């Protein structure tokens, strides 16, 4: 994962030219982009609510003080982190400002390490806010379908879905558990000509064999014991719109025969009658297993597989698009915070690195559940979800060591000399640890 702090800017405001130049140099040497302003008015003339960065400002300045600047920035965008620089005589004012929402204050004489640490944390917070806003815009432009991601795999997937959505053909969606198969099906419906009609979803794996045919095809009164009234099946209910059949690999073979006939003829006969009714619908089927292999193994009808597989779409698992995880996690944090009516929690660089390094076997669903627990404070004692077998002290130490190595090498862009200087270990030990944890520049 790239260190995104270099994409954000620090706006440094100070009326003392010498101090401003020295502080700007400290910030630049730490690897951050910095823009300087001689007074608050100069910054207020150019800053916008979507300012991609943070503000570091002295408190004591003529005309508009640092405290007044903080107040005006809060009115402009209360999420812009403001770090106040203060003399010892102004510490009480700075504390009050932090209680009112300022991000941090640092007393003079400045400690370069303290300043850089505070800036790094503030940039992480700002990045999260901007990612959330980008997310909201994407949700609007993508008709509410959260197919988030900036990796080439997700860009290809969205482009493919746009192309086949307008073609109005049946589609087979394949993807691991929790990868978002229903989201893909919903996008195909929303982006196609049937968007104003019904989107009917049925999880084939959630229904017992005794009721699935009634759910799919419907029945007439007296069709079987207990059938006292007519029931419109899911297939007929979806006519005019889209029928989504999730976990179709779980459908009984006898039901598959009847479904195949419906798909080929686009006509249906409910249980208890020989009368056929015309259908106009699009069918999207989803499977978490390889249906081609299942058909060869005799676990799924081969003719139904070929009928469904007019066009197939494969959803990449999270482990194959790790750079999308921070954006997805930001989305889930914002959603959870709104649901639980709490503030969006800050994400540390170590947690962010751990999220990207975890394999997420449950994919997007697992990531979303973890975000909910993190928002509620239920994951505060761990840098991330614990992999199986990570309960012992040695495993936890190894996990923390790997996270530190990932964070350090990423921050220094794999400058080995800089990493060795910070970690304080010999070069051979450093490479041994990288090998032990499976870390390399490509990861």
Buried (B, 14 or more C-beta within 10 A) or exposed (E): BEBBBEEBBBBBBBBEEEBBEEBBEBBEEBBBBBEBBBBBEBBBEEBEEEBEBBBBBBBBBEEBBBBBBBBBBBEEEEBBBBBBBBEEEBEEBBBEBBEEBBBBBBBEEBEBEEBBBBBBBBBBBBBBBBBBBBBEEBBEEBEEBBBBBEBEBBEEBBEBBBEBBEEEBBBBBBBBEBBBBBBBBBBBBBBBEBBEBBBBBBBBEEBEEEEBBBBBBBBBEEBEEEBEEBBEBBBBBBBEBBBBBBBBBBBBEEBBEBBBEBBEEEEBBBBBBEEEBEBEBBBBBBBBBEBBEBBEEEEBBEEBBEBBBBBBBBBBBBBEBBBBBBBBBBBBBBBBBEEEEEEBBEBBBBBBBBBBBBEBBBBBBBBBBBBBEBBBEEBEEBBBBBEEEEEEEEBBEBBBEBBBBBBBBBBBEEEEEBBBEEBEEEEEEBEEBBEEBEBEEEE
